[in-house]
């Protein structure tokens, strides 16, 4: 595959068999007092590729009617990261993938300053669980020189695994991909939406990481988007 003319290799990950998805439940109350348009906002976006999560509110719509429109609006967008369904009298959003990274999911509703008599309220959120092992994927590197790795996980486990595999340069004892008979090292990019200085320092200045040359933090403080 290629991205902008750059050869790109996509390596699928071995899933955690016990992983779970993130679920968010929303309740809608009230009856629409006027016709307007509201938007579901998923991780800061009210659309994907120009397809909007638009809720076409019609005067007189009750809560059940609005919930049905929310579900239809979300499921009509193929690239949406969640699936919407009915759970008792609420709307249930379920991430399309399982694992701890799905816990970064966040959903709000933009009423454009006019709620039209409706209230949207998140009632519960259950974070997804499960982490992947990079061992099998890293073994697939073989003799290929993959110069830039995009790490969509960014947790301490994967950062450490990439550092161990990539190794460190050295005059007499280079390790991993820096070893003379291999010498095909890479840099690995990972994202973070953390906005507290202490949290970022904890990632970048961990004592064992100061001599490392593998992981590159790509910060987006306070972003509503997914870290990856």
Z-matrix of the N, CA and C atoms (Angstrom, degrees):
N
C 1 1.460
C 2 1.522 1 109.31
N 3 1.335 2 117.00 1 162.20
C 4 1.451 3 120.10 2 177.77
C 5 1.506 4 111.13 3 -141.94
N 6 1.331 5 116.43 4 144.43
C 7 1.455 6 122.33 5 176.28
C 8 1.523 7 107.02 6 -121.25
N 9 1.322 8 117.47 7 110.46
C 10 1.451 9 120.41 8 -178.39
C 11 1.509 10 112.82 9 59.36
N 12 1.319 11 117.36 10 33.16
C 13 1.454 12 121.24 11 179.57
C 14 1.512 13 114.55 12 87.08
N 15 1.338 14 116.88 13 -5.40
C 16 1.466 15 120.81 14 179.18
C 17 1.530 16 109.00 15 -91.33
N 18 1.331 17 117.96 16 120.97
C 19 1.471 18 119.58 17 177.79
C 20 1.527 19 110.36 18 -55.89
N 21 1.317 20 116.63 19 129.89
C 22 1.465 21 121.37 20 -175.81
C 23 1.522 22 109.90 21 -129.97
N 24 1.315 23 115.18 22 132.49
C 25 1.464 24 121.01 23 177.58
C 26 1.521 25 109.03 24 -112.45
N 27 1.310 26 116.48 25 128.07
C 28 1.461 27 121.43 26 177.55
C 29 1.524 28 108.40 27 -106.20
N 30 1.328 29 116.19 28 121.18
C 31 1.457 30 120.92 29 -178.05
C 32 1.528 31 109.21 30 -110.38
N 33 1.329 32 118.21 31 113.22
C 34 1.472 33 120.47 32 179.27
C 35 1.525 34 110.41 33 -67.77
N 36 1.335 35 115.26 34 150.59
C 37 1.454 36 120.18 35 -178.05
C 38 1.524 37 110.76 36 -101.12
N 39 1.322 38 115.20 37 149.38
C 40 1.464 39 120.65 38 173.17
C 41 1.518 40 106.96 39 -75.56
N 42 1.319 41 117.10 40 122.46
C 43 1.454 42 120.65 41 -175.13
C 44 1.523 43 111.99 42 -74.91
N 45 1.305 44 114.81 43 155.76
C 46 1.463 45 121.52 44 172.25
C 47 1.527 46 106.19 45 -82.30
N 48 1.312 47 116.54 46 114.69
C 49 1.462 48 120.28 47 -175.80
C 50 1.516 49 114.03 48 -60.14
N 51 1.328 50 116.67 49 -23.35
C 52 1.462 51 120.45 50 -178.89
C 53 1.527 52 112.63 51 -97.27
N 54 1.327 53 116.94 52 6.19
C 55 1.466 54 120.62 53 -176.23
C 56 1.528 55 111.34 54 -65.14
N 57 1.318 56 115.33 55 151.98
C 58 1.465 57 121.25 56 177.95
C 59 1.522 58 109.85 57 -127.32
N 60 1.314 59 115.91 58 157.71
C 61 1.459 60 121.85 59 179.06
C 62 1.522 61 110.23 60 -88.26
N 63 1.318 62 116.15 61 161.91
C 64 1.465 63 121.38 62 173.73
C 65 1.520 64 108.82 63 -87.91
N 66 1.308 65 115.91 64 138.47
C 67 1.467 66 120.88 65 177.16
C 68 1.526 67 109.84 66 -125.46
N 69 1.310 68 114.88 67 139.34
C 70 1.464 69 121.65 68 176.30
C 71 1.525 70 107.65 69 -129.47
N 72 1.325 71 115.38 70 131.11
C 73 1.461 72 119.26 71 -178.20
C 74 1.530 73 109.67 72 -113.41
N 75 1.334 74 115.08 73 133.35
C 76 1.464 75 121.91 74 179.47
C 77 1.523 76 110.04 75 -121.51
N 78 1.343 77 115.22 76 140.73
C 79 1.459 78 121.51 77 173.98
C 80 1.526 79 108.92 78 -111.24
N 81 1.310 80 115.67 79 142.85
C 82 1.464 81 121.58 80 175.78
C 83 1.523 82 107.69 81 -116.79
N 84 1.327 83 115.92 82 131.76
C 85 1.469 84 119.90 83 177.62
C 86 1.525 85 109.17 84 -129.91
N 87 1.334 86 114.68 85 156.71
C 88 1.452 87 120.67 86 177.58
C 89 1.520 88 112.65 87 100.98
N 90 1.314 89 115.49 88 175.88
C 91 1.464 90 123.53 89 176.28
C 92 1.523 91 108.16 90 -127.55
N 93 1.316 92 116.63 91 135.18
C 94 1.459 93 121.14 92 -176.02
C 95 1.525 94 111.04 93 -62.44
N 96 1.324 95 115.63 94 128.39
C 97 1.466 96 120.62 95 -179.54
C 98 1.524 97 112.24 96 -94.95
N 99 1.324 98 116.12 97 -6.89
C 100 1.464 99 120.59 98 179.98
C 101 1.518 100 108.41 99 -162.36
N 102 1.309 101 115.21 100 167.78
C 103 1.465 102 119.93 101 177.02
C 104 1.524 103 109.38 102 -91.37
N 105 1.332 104 115.74 103 134.62
C 106 1.459 105 121.34 104 -178.74
C 107 1.524 106 108.36 105 -163.12
N 108 1.314 107 116.88 106 -174.80
C 109 1.462 108 121.00 107 177.51
C 110 1.520 109 109.93 108 -127.53
N 111 1.320 110 116.38 109 126.83
C 112 1.452 111 122.70 110 173.88
C 113 1.530 112 107.83 111 -111.77
N 114 1.317 113 116.43 112 162.24
C 115 1.467 114 120.14 113 -178.59
C 116 1.528 115 111.38 114 -131.57
N 117 1.322 116 115.54 115 134.92
C 118 1.455 117 120.17 116 170.04
C 119 1.529 118 106.44 117 -76.89
N 120 1.321 119 117.27 118 134.90
C 121 1.464 120 122.20 119 179.98
C 122 1.523 121 108.11 120 -118.05
N 123 1.329 122 115.81 121 114.45
C 124 1.466 123 121.47 122 -176.93
C 125 1.523 124 108.68 123 -110.99
N 126 1.312 125 115.63 124 114.29
C 127 1.463 126 122.06 125 -176.34
C 128 1.523 127 112.26 126 49.10
N 129 1.330 128 113.93 127 49.29
C 130 1.455 129 120.70 128 173.84
C 131 1.511 130 115.68 129 82.44
N 132 1.329 131 117.60 130 0.97
C 133 1.467 132 119.73 131 -176.49
C 134 1.529 133 110.85 132 -122.36
N 135 1.329 134 115.37 133 132.45
C 136 1.469 135 119.22 134 176.47
C 137 1.520 136 111.13 135 -98.53
N 138 1.344 137 116.20 136 7.46
C 139 1.460 138 120.15 137 177.78
C 140 1.522 139 109.55 138 -159.27
N 141 1.313 140 115.49 139 161.08
C 142 1.464 141 122.72 140 172.99
C 143 1.517 142 107.16 141 -132.99
N 144 1.334 143 115.92 142 123.65
C 145 1.461 144 121.23 143 179.66
C 146 1.529 145 112.20 144 52.45
N 147 1.334 146 115.36 145 38.59
C 148 1.456 147 119.45 146 176.20
C 149 1.519 148 114.87 147 82.39
N 150 1.329 149 117.57 148 0.22
C 151 1.470 150 121.08 149 176.70
C 152 1.524 151 108.18 150 -98.90
N 153 1.328 152 117.00 151 115.48
C 154 1.459 153 121.96 152 -172.47
C 155 1.528 154 112.20 153 -91.54
N 156 1.332 155 113.58 154 148.09
C 157 1.471 156 120.67 155 173.83
C 158 1.527 157 107.61 156 -88.04
N 159 1.312 158 116.64 157 64.70
C 160 1.460 159 121.85 158 -173.10
C 161 1.522 160 111.82 159 -89.06
N 162 1.335 161 115.37 160 130.45
C 163 1.469 162 121.95 161 175.91
C 164 1.523 163 106.76 162 -104.29
N 165 1.301 164 116.78 163 109.10
C 166 1.467 165 121.28 164 -178.53
C 167 1.527 166 109.42 165 -85.38
N 168 1.317 167 114.94 166 94.80
C 169 1.459 168 121.55 167 -177.17
C 170 1.529 169 109.92 168 -79.98
N 171 1.328 170 115.62 169 131.10
C 172 1.469 171 121.74 170 177.69
C 173 1.519 172 108.51 171 -116.65
N 174 1.313 173 116.58 172 135.30
C 175 1.458 174 121.00 173 -179.85
C 176 1.530 175 110.62 174 -50.08
N 177 1.327 176 116.34 175 129.81
C 178 1.460 177 121.26 176 -179.47
C 179 1.516 178 113.49 177 97.40
N 180 1.341 179 118.54 178 -11.73
C 181 1.476 180 120.57 179 177.10
C 182 1.525 181 109.97 180 -59.35
N 183 1.332 182 116.05 181 129.92
C 184 1.465 183 118.74 182 175.07
C 185 1.531 184 109.71 183 -89.83
N 186 1.319 185 116.49 184 179.90
C 187 1.461 186 121.23 185 -175.62
C 188 1.524 187 111.87 186 -58.69
N 189 1.327 188 116.82 187 -42.53
C 190 1.465 189 120.67 188 -178.42
C 191 1.531 190 110.80 189 -62.64
N 192 1.323 191 116.39 190 -39.60
C 193 1.468 192 120.56 191 179.89
C 194 1.528 193 110.81 192 -66.08
N 195 1.327 194 116.51 193 -40.79
C 196 1.470 195 120.61 194 179.65
C 197 1.525 196 110.16 195 -67.35
N 198 1.315 197 116.92 196 -41.95
C 199 1.467 198 119.94 197 178.74
C 200 1.526 199 110.68 198 -60.29
N 201 1.322 200 116.60 199 -40.46
C 202 1.467 201 120.17 200 178.12
C 203 1.525 202 110.78 201 -63.51
N 204 1.333 203 116.76 202 -36.55
C 205 1.462 204 120.87 203 179.39
C 206 1.529 205 111.21 204 -71.61
N 207 1.328 206 116.41 205 -34.67
C 208 1.475 207 120.24 206 176.11
C 209 1.526 208 109.58 207 -62.19
N 210 1.324 209 115.68 208 -47.02
C 211 1.468 210 121.19 209 -179.02
C 212 1.532 211 110.21 210 -61.69
N 213 1.312 212 116.16 211 -44.75
C 214 1.469 213 120.40 212 -178.98
C 215 1.532 214 110.67 213 -65.06
N 216 1.330 215 117.22 214 -40.73
C 217 1.462 216 120.89 215 -178.11
C 218 1.518 217 111.54 216 -64.19
N 219 1.317 218 116.27 217 -41.21
C 220 1.470 219 120.83 218 -178.50
C 221 1.528 220 111.12 219 -72.41
N 222 1.306 221 116.78 220 -46.70
C 223 1.467 222 119.84 221 -176.21
C 224 1.519 223 113.47 222 -72.59
N 225 1.320 224 117.04 223 -13.28
C 226 1.473 225 120.21 224 178.33
C 227 1.530 226 112.13 225 -78.37
N 228 1.338 227 116.75 226 -14.03
C 229 1.468 228 121.13 227 -178.58
C 230 1.525 229 108.85 228 -98.55
N 231 1.326 230 115.27 229 107.63
C 232 1.458 231 120.68 230 -174.44
C 233 1.526 232 112.71 231 -58.41
N 234 1.336 233 117.04 232 -38.59
C 235 1.455 234 120.53 233 -177.66
C 236 1.511 235 114.95 234 -82.73
N 237 1.312 236 117.83 235 4.94
C 238 1.460 237 121.53 236 -179.64
C 239 1.528 238 110.31 237 -63.22
N 240 1.335 239 119.10 238 138.66
C 241 1.461 240 121.24 239 -178.40
C 242 1.526 241 114.73 240 -79.93
N 243 1.339 242 117.29 241 0.09
C 244 1.461 243 119.82 242 -179.45
C 245 1.524 244 110.57 243 -132.72
N 246 1.325 245 113.58 244 163.11
C 247 1.462 246 121.65 245 171.09
C 248 1.524 247 106.70 246 -114.57
N 249 1.321 248 117.15 247 133.93
C 250 1.460 249 121.55 248 -179.57
C 251 1.527 250 109.83 249 -104.65
N 252 1.323 251 115.51 250 142.64
C 253 1.469 252 120.61 251 179.41
C 254 1.526 253 109.50 252 -152.32
N 255 1.315 254 115.78 253 171.83
C 256 1.465 255 121.02 254 178.35
C 257 1.519 256 109.04 255 -89.74
N 258 1.321 257 115.91 256 133.12
C 259 1.465 258 121.39 257 174.29
C 260 1.510 259 106.93 258 -129.66
N 261 1.317 260 116.05 259 102.80
C 262 1.471 261 122.61 260 -172.83
C 263 1.527 262 107.75 261 58.23
N 264 1.329 263 117.71 262 -110.44
C 265 1.473 264 118.90 263 179.15
C 266 1.516 265 111.32 264 -113.88
N 267 1.324 266 116.59 265 18.38
C 268 1.460 267 121.61 266 -179.05
C 269 1.520 268 111.29 267 -116.60
N 270 1.333 269 115.59 268 170.32
C 271 1.462 270 121.68 269 173.29
C 272 1.525 271 107.59 270 -98.85
N 273 1.315 272 116.31 271 127.64
C 274 1.459 273 121.57 272 179.93
C 275 1.521 274 108.84 273 -108.48
N 276 1.330 275 116.36 274 122.47
C 277 1.462 276 122.43 275 175.74
C 278 1.533 277 107.84 276 -103.27
N 279 1.326 278 116.43 277 126.90
C 280 1.462 279 120.94 278 -179.25
C 281 1.523 280 108.98 279 -123.28
N 282 1.324 281 117.02 280 127.16
C 283 1.463 282 120.27 281 -179.43
C 284 1.523 283 109.75 282 -61.44
N 285 1.332 284 115.98 283 146.11
C 286 1.462 285 120.72 284 -177.47
C 287 1.525 286 112.35 285 -78.75
N 288 1.314 287 117.16 286 -5.40
C 289 1.468 288 120.14 287 176.62
C 290 1.522 289 108.78 288 -132.27
N 291 1.313 290 114.62 289 158.99
C 292 1.457 291 120.59 290 -179.23
C 293 1.525 292 110.44 291 -106.87
N 294 1.305 293 115.98 292 155.10
C 295 1.454 294 120.39 293 177.40
C 296 1.513 295 111.97 294 126.13
N 297 1.326 296 115.29 295 168.84
C 298 1.460 297 120.52 296 -174.92
C 299 1.524 298 112.25 297 -64.38
N 300 1.338 299 118.83 298 -26.35
C 301 1.467 300 119.43 299 -179.65
C 302 1.527 301 111.95 300 -66.91
N 303 1.324 302 117.54 301 -22.94
C 304 1.467 303 119.45 302 179.12
C 305 1.525 304 111.38 303 -69.93
N 306 1.336 305 117.39 304 -16.05
C 307 1.463 306 120.91 305 179.62
C 308 1.523 307 112.24 306 -65.62
N 309 1.329 308 117.28 307 -14.93
C 310 1.466 309 120.92 308 178.40
C 311 1.529 310 111.96 309 -79.18
N 312 1.311 311 117.00 310 0.92
C 313 1.460 312 121.55 311 178.88
C 314 1.527 313 110.41 312 -64.84
N 315 1.334 314 116.57 313 134.34
C 316 1.464 315 120.07 314 172.78
C 317 1.521 316 109.01 315 -141.66
N 318 1.321 317 115.59 316 142.35
C 319 1.468 318 121.40 317 -175.15
C 320 1.525 319 109.83 318 -135.45
N 321 1.316 320 115.70 319 134.21
C 322 1.458 321 122.08 320 173.93
C 323 1.528 322 108.25 321 -135.72
N 324 1.320 323 116.24 322 176.23
C 325 1.469 324 121.07 323 176.08
C 326 1.522 325 108.10 324 -126.87
N 327 1.318 326 116.10 325 127.19
C 328 1.462 327 122.49 326 178.99
C 329 1.528 328 108.39 327 -96.61
N 330 1.340 329 115.88 328 114.85
C 331 1.467 330 120.17 329 -179.38
C 332 1.526 331 111.75 330 -95.11
N 333 1.328 332 116.78 331 5.42
C 334 1.466 333 121.01 332 -178.77
C 335 1.525 334 111.95 333 55.77
N 336 1.333 335 116.24 334 33.52
C 337 1.459 336 120.73 335 177.55
C 338 1.509 337 114.59 336 77.23
N 339 1.336 338 117.62 337 8.23
C 340 1.468 339 120.90 338 -179.42
C 341 1.524 340 108.52 339 -139.92
N 342 1.331 341 115.99 340 97.73
C 343 1.468 342 119.00 341 -177.03
C 344 1.518 343 113.09 342 -74.69
N 345 1.335 344 117.03 343 -13.76
C 346 1.479 345 122.03 344 178.24
C 347 1.522 346 112.29 345 52.07
N 348 1.332 347 115.80 346 35.23
C 349 1.464 348 119.89 347 176.51
C 350 1.513 349 114.77 348 83.68
N 351 1.336 350 117.22 349 5.52
C 352 1.467 351 121.02 350 -177.51
C 353 1.524 352 110.83 351 -109.01
N 354 1.322 353 114.86 352 147.75
C 355 1.462 354 121.01 353 176.68
C 356 1.524 355 108.58 354 -126.02
N 357 1.322 356 115.87 355 126.81
C 358 1.457 357 122.33 356 176.67
C 359 1.531 358 107.02 357 -109.40
N 360 1.305 359 117.60 358 125.27
C 361 1.460 360 119.66 359 -176.55
C 362 1.521 361 111.30 360 -138.98
N 363 1.343 362 114.99 361 127.87
C 364 1.467 363 118.88 362 175.31
C 365 1.524 364 108.12 363 -74.05
N 366 1.321 365 115.67 364 127.70
C 367 1.466 366 119.54 365 -178.75
C 368 1.517 367 112.41 366 -101.22
N 369 1.329 368 117.45 367 -37.88
C 370 1.460 369 119.88 368 179.67
C 371 1.526 370 110.60 369 -145.36
N 372 1.330 371 114.32 370 154.64
C 373 1.454 372 121.32 371 169.38
C 374 1.515 373 107.89 372 -142.45
N 375 1.329 374 115.72 373 127.17
C 376 1.466 375 121.31 374 177.32
C 377 1.515 376 107.19 375 -116.84
N 378 1.323 377 116.43 376 113.74
C 379 1.456 378 120.99 377 -175.70
C 380 1.523 379 112.85 378 -71.17
N 381 1.315 380 115.72 379 141.14
C 382 1.458 381 120.47 380 176.50
C 383 1.522 382 111.17 381 -68.81
N 384 1.309 383 116.01 382 156.75
C 385 1.464 384 121.08 383 -179.35
C 386 1.524 385 109.77 384 -132.55
N 387 1.322 386 115.24 385 162.64
C 388 1.460 387 120.39 386 175.94
C 389 1.515 388 111.70 387 114.78
N 390 1.313 389 117.02 388 133.10
C 391 1.463 390 121.93 389 178.59
C 392 1.521 391 109.27 390 -122.97
N 393 1.308 392 115.96 391 156.84
C 394 1.462 393 120.51 392 -178.79
C 395 1.520 394 109.86 393 -101.25
N 396 1.323 395 115.20 394 160.19
C 397 1.460 396 121.49 395 172.80
C 398 1.519 397 107.81 396 -104.57
N 399 1.322 398 116.87 397 133.58
C 400 1.459 399 120.94 398 -179.01
C 401 1.525 400 112.81 399 -89.68
N 402 1.318 401 117.90 400 -3.28
C 403 1.459 402 121.56 401 -173.44
C 404 1.518 403 113.23 402 -53.46
N 405 1.325 404 117.20 403 -51.95
C 406 1.467 405 121.16 404 -177.94
C 407 1.525 406 111.20 405 -64.47
N 408 1.323 407 116.61 406 -41.08
C 409 1.459 408 121.04 407 -178.30
C 410 1.523 409 111.72 408 -66.49
N 411 1.319 410 116.80 409 -43.17
C 412 1.461 411 120.21 410 -179.44
C 413 1.521 412 111.54 411 -65.00
N 414 1.329 413 116.01 412 -31.98
C 415 1.468 414 119.57 413 178.52
C 416 1.522 415 111.25 414 -64.13
N 417 1.335 416 116.86 415 -24.02
C 418 1.462 417 121.30 416 -179.12
C 419 1.527 418 112.48 417 -75.46
N 420 1.317 419 117.74 418 -9.41
C 421 1.463 420 119.97 419 177.17
C 422 1.523 421 110.64 420 -61.46
N 423 1.343 422 115.54 421 -38.68
C 424 1.454 423 119.87 422 179.47
C 425 1.513 424 111.92 423 52.84
N 426 1.343 425 115.85 424 -131.32
C 427 1.462 426 120.97 425 -179.60
C 428 1.526 427 112.82 426 -96.15
N 429 1.326 428 116.17 427 4.69
C 430 1.462 429 119.42 428 179.15
C 431 1.527 430 110.30 429 -72.85
N 432 1.320 431 117.11 430 144.88
C 433 1.454 432 120.59 431 177.63
C 434 1.528 433 108.49 432 -99.81
N 435 1.314 434 114.89 433 94.65
C 436 1.458 435 121.58 434 174.59
C 437 1.523 436 106.81 435 -91.23
N 438 1.318 437 116.86 436 109.00
C 439 1.465 438 120.00 437 -170.85
C 440 1.522 439 114.46 438 -83.16
N 441 1.324 440 116.62 439 -30.68
C 442 1.467 441 120.61 440 179.82
C 443 1.516 442 108.86 441 -128.17
N 444 1.324 443 116.32 442 127.51
C 445 1.466 444 122.39 443 178.72
C 446 1.524 445 108.29 444 -112.97
N 447 1.316 446 117.13 445 131.93
C 448 1.463 447 121.28 446 174.77
C 449 1.520 448 107.49 447 -100.64
N 450 1.313 449 115.80 448 113.46
C 451 1.464 450 122.11 449 -178.00
C 452 1.532 451 109.09 450 -98.67
N 453 1.331 452 118.61 451 105.61
C 454 1.462 453 120.63 452 -176.50
C 455 1.524 454 113.87 453 -79.71
N 456 1.331 455 117.46 454 -3.01
C 457 1.466 456 120.59 455 -176.29
C 458 1.526 457 111.56 456 -94.90
N 459 1.317 458 116.22 457 -55.74
C 460 1.458 459 120.13 458 173.19
C 461 1.513 460 116.35 459 70.01
N 462 1.320 461 118.50 460 11.97
C 463 1.462 462 118.47 461 177.83
C 464 1.525 463 110.31 462 -89.77
N 465 1.323 464 115.96 463 171.58
C 466 1.458 465 120.24 464 -174.05
C 467 1.522 466 112.54 465 -61.13
N 468 1.333 467 116.86 466 -31.64
C 469 1.464 468 120.35 467 -178.73
C 470 1.520 469 111.27 468 -65.87
N 471 1.329 470 117.08 469 -47.89
C 472 1.461 471 120.05 470 -178.16
C 473 1.528 472 111.24 471 -72.64
N 474 1.332 473 117.58 472 -33.95
C 475 1.463 474 119.56 473 177.47
C 476 1.526 475 109.64 474 -61.13
N 477 1.313 476 116.41 475 -44.78
C 478 1.460 477 121.03 476 -179.32
C 479 1.524 478 111.16 477 -66.84
N 480 1.335 479 116.88 478 -39.53
C 481 1.463 480 120.40 479 -179.37
C 482 1.526 481 111.01 480 -64.44
N 483 1.325 482 116.55 481 -40.74
C 484 1.462 483 120.52 482 178.73
C 485 1.528 484 111.25 483 -67.57
N 486 1.321 485 116.78 484 -38.73
C 487 1.460 486 120.63 485 178.72
C 488 1.533 487 111.70 486 -64.49
N 489 1.320 488 115.24 487 -41.74
C 490 1.465 489 119.51 488 179.50
C 491 1.516 490 110.92 489 -64.77
N 492 1.326 491 116.66 490 -43.47
C 493 1.463 492 121.26 491 -178.10
C 494 1.520 493 111.72 492 -69.13
N 495 1.316 494 117.20 493 -42.74
C 496 1.466 495 121.89 494 -176.65
C 497 1.526 496 111.39 495 -74.56
N 498 1.323 497 116.37 496 -34.80
C 499 1.453 498 120.57 497 179.19
C 500 1.514 499 113.56 498 77.79
N 501 1.341 500 115.28 499 -167.69
C 502 1.460 501 121.00 500 179.91
C 503 1.531 502 108.97 501 -135.46
N 504 1.334 503 117.21 502 150.06
C 505 1.468 504 120.27 503 177.82
C 506 1.531 505 110.19 504 -74.61
N 507 1.285 506 115.60 505 161.94
C 508 1.456 507 120.01 506 177.98
C 509 1.515 508 110.34 507 -173.74
N 510 1.333 509 116.88 508 151.00
C 511 1.460 510 121.09 509 -178.33
C 512 1.520 511 111.29 510 -65.85
N 513 1.332 512 116.24 511 -42.79
C 514 1.464 513 119.41 512 -176.04
C 515 1.514 514 114.14 513 -112.52
N 516 1.348 515 117.64 514 -28.10
C 517 1.464 516 118.98 515 -175.87
C 518 1.528 517 112.52 516 -133.89
N 519 1.326 518 118.26 517 60.68
C 520 1.468 519 119.15 518 174.79
C 521 1.523 520 109.64 519 -65.96
N 522 1.332 521 116.29 520 149.91
C 523 1.462 522 119.10 521 -176.86
C 524 1.523 523 111.17 522 -124.96
N 525 1.332 524 115.12 523 169.45
C 526 1.453 525 121.37 524 175.66
C 527 1.515 526 113.66 525 56.14
N 528 1.313 527 117.35 526 -132.30
C 529 1.456 528 122.58 527 -178.25
C 530 1.530 529 112.09 528 -72.90
N 531 1.338 530 116.86 529 -9.08
C 532 1.466 531 120.47 530 177.36
C 533 1.523 532 111.98 531 -87.56
N 534 1.330 533 117.26 532 -8.46
C 535 1.463 534 119.76 533 179.14
C 536 1.529 535 109.48 534 -59.10
N 537 1.344 536 115.87 535 144.11
C 538 1.447 537 120.76 536 -174.55
C 539 1.514 538 115.05 537 -57.52
N 540 1.325 539 117.62 538 -34.96
C 541 1.467 540 119.95 539 -177.69
C 542 1.524 541 111.85 540 -78.41
N 543 1.314 542 116.79 541 -8.52
C 544 1.465 543 121.47 542 177.86
C 545 1.528 544 109.16 543 -114.30
N 546 1.290 545 116.13 544 -64.56
C 547 1.460 546 127.04 545 -176.49
C 548 1.536 547 113.51 546 37.08
N 549 1.325 548 113.95 547 64.10
C 550 1.460 549 120.63 548 174.21
C 551 1.531 550 108.49 549 -136.95
N 552 1.346 551 116.13 550 62.09
C 553 1.462 552 120.16 551 -177.02
C 554 1.521 553 112.87 552 -74.79
N 555 1.310 554 116.11 553 170.93
C 556 1.464 555 121.54 554 179.80
C 557 1.532 556 109.41 555 -143.25
N 558 1.314 557 115.00 556 167.98
C 559 1.460 558 121.00 557 167.50
C 560 1.525 559 106.12 558 -114.61
N 561 1.319 560 116.14 559 144.55
C 562 1.458 561 121.26 560 -177.61
C 563 1.525 562 109.73 561 -116.70
N 564 1.323 563 116.53 562 124.45
C 565 1.456 564 122.05 563 -179.09
C 566 1.518 565 110.54 564 -95.52
N 567 1.323 566 116.87 565 133.90
C 568 1.464 567 120.37 566 175.20
C 569 1.521 568 109.43 567 -138.83
N 570 1.313 569 116.41 568 147.74
C 571 1.455 570 121.37 569 -175.64
C 572 1.511 571 113.23 570 -100.38
N 573 1.319 572 114.96 571 159.98
C 574 1.462 573 121.10 572 175.48
C 575 1.522 574 108.78 573 -152.28
N 576 1.346 575 115.88 574 139.91
C 577 1.464 576 120.02 575 176.23
C 578 1.528 577 110.24 576 -109.93
N 579 1.331 578 116.69 577 10.31
C 580 1.460 579 120.89 578 178.10
C 581 1.526 580 108.90 579 -63.43
N 582 1.335 581 116.48 580 142.41
C 583 1.459 582 119.58 581 -178.06
C 584 1.524 583 112.86 582 -119.21
N 585 1.324 584 117.59 583 -0.64
C 586 1.458 585 120.53 584 178.63
C 587 1.526 586 109.86 585 -92.19
N 588 1.311 587 116.11 586 130.29
C 589 1.457 588 121.24 587 -178.35
C 590 1.530 589 111.09 588 -55.17
N 591 1.308 590 116.55 589 -41.89
C 592 1.463 591 120.60 590 -177.91
C 593 1.524 592 111.87 591 -61.88
N 594 1.341 593 116.43 592 -36.54
C 595 1.471 594 119.99 593 -179.89
C 596 1.523 595 110.86 594 -67.74
N 597 1.324 596 116.73 595 -39.83
C 598 1.462 597 120.67 596 -179.71
C 599 1.530 598 110.92 597 -70.99
N 600 1.324 599 116.19 598 -38.05
C 601 1.461 600 119.98 599 177.67
C 602 1.522 601 110.38 600 -64.25
N 603 1.324 602 115.91 601 -37.24
C 604 1.459 603 120.07 602 -179.83
C 605 1.529 604 111.36 603 -61.76
N 606 1.326 605 115.92 604 -29.91
C 607 1.469 606 120.43 605 179.05
C 608 1.521 607 110.44 606 -81.58
N 609 1.317 608 116.13 607 -50.13
C 610 1.468 609 120.08 608 -169.89
C 611 1.525 610 114.52 609 -85.19
N 612 1.327 611 117.13 610 -27.04
C 613 1.460 612 119.35 611 -174.58
C 614 1.527 613 113.61 612 -109.12
N 615 1.320 614 117.08 613 17.47
C 616 1.464 615 118.93 614 175.56
C 617 1.530 616 107.51 615 -55.79
N 618 1.324 617 116.64 616 136.80
C 619 1.467 618 120.89 617 -172.51
C 620 1.522 619 112.81 618 -53.41
N 621 1.330 620 116.79 619 -38.63
C 622 1.463 621 120.20 620 -177.92
C 623 1.523 622 112.24 621 -75.41
N 624 1.339 623 117.04 622 -10.53
C 625 1.459 624 120.56 623 -175.00
C 626 1.525 625 112.87 624 -99.35
N 627 1.304 626 117.91 625 -11.93
C 628 1.462 627 120.45 626 -173.78
C 629 1.524 628 113.20 627 -64.08
N 630 1.322 629 117.81 628 -25.55
C 631 1.467 630 120.11 629 179.92
C 632 1.524 631 111.48 630 -96.13
N 633 1.342 632 116.21 631 1.78
C 634 1.454 633 120.25 632 -176.16
C 635 1.532 634 111.49 633 -83.79
N 636 1.333 635 115.60 634 153.51
C 637 1.467 636 120.75 635 -178.21
C 638 1.531 637 111.12 636 -131.13
N 639 1.333 638 116.66 637 21.52
C 640 1.464 639 119.93 638 -172.05
C 641 1.516 640 113.78 639 -99.36
N 642 1.319 641 117.59 640 -56.28
C 643 1.460 642 121.90 641 -169.27
C 644 1.526 643 112.76 642 -88.60
N 645 1.346 644 114.86 643 136.64
C 646 1.459 645 121.97 644 -179.91
C 647 1.526 646 108.67 645 -121.79
N 648 1.319 647 116.43 646 118.82
C 649 1.459 648 122.15 647 -179.62
C 650 1.526 649 110.58 648 -77.39
N 651 1.333 650 116.08 649 128.51
C 652 1.469 651 122.68 650 176.75
C 653 1.534 652 107.22 651 -114.46
N 654 1.319 653 118.08 652 90.34
C 655 1.463 654 121.32 653 -172.07
C 656 1.520 655 113.85 654 -83.12
N 657 1.323 656 115.33 655 146.42
C 658 1.462 657 122.22 656 172.38
C 659 1.526 658 106.31 657 -140.75
N 660 1.343 659 117.41 658 71.64
C 661 1.461 660 122.01 659 -173.90
C 662 1.519 661 112.79 660 -55.59
N 663 1.329 662 114.60 661 135.05
C 664 1.473 663 123.44 662 177.65
C 665 1.532 664 114.13 663 66.61
N 666 1.307 665 118.42 664 7.20
C 667 1.458 666 120.20 665 177.09
C 668 1.518 667 110.27 666 -65.17
N 669 1.318 668 116.27 667 146.79
C 670 1.469 669 121.21 668 174.55
C 671 1.515 670 111.27 669 -88.19
N 672 1.327 671 115.86 670 -6.39
C 673 1.463 672 119.89 671 -177.66
C 674 1.500 673 112.65 672 -74.93
N 675 1.327 674 115.77 673 174.46
C 676 1.457 675 121.15 674 175.00
C 677 1.530 676 109.11 675 -73.06
N 678 1.327 677 119.09 676 140.79
C 679 1.466 678 120.65 677 178.50
C 680 1.531 679 112.64 678 -55.42
N 681 1.352 680 115.72 679 -33.81
C 682 1.469 681 116.25 680 -178.43
C 683 1.511 682 111.42 681 -75.89
